[in-house]
Amino acid sequence: MSDMKWKEVKLGEVITFNPHDNISKKQVGKKIAMEKIKPFTKFIEDYELAEFNGGMKFKNGDTILARITPCLENGKTSQVTILDD
């Protein structure tokens, strides 16, 4: 067994929750509806362009997951790699 010791830290010290990204209302952006995420796939394959009217924002490298149980149980999680930086 390894001699590594675990260090206890607050979660906010190792990840960033809801980082501030700027997108204005009515600005056209990539929208990912839950039906566009295929179960048990690592990356997003499909999206639509739509005016931003509120909702979750994300950036490349983020992992998105469903906020409703049936989607989460069915493997609806993906990593964002589709944005033009």
Summary of the structure (lengths in Angstrom):
residues: 85
radius of gyration: 16.0
end to end distance: 42.9
largest distance: 55.4
contacts: 147
relative contact order: 0.23
helix: 13%
strand: 18%
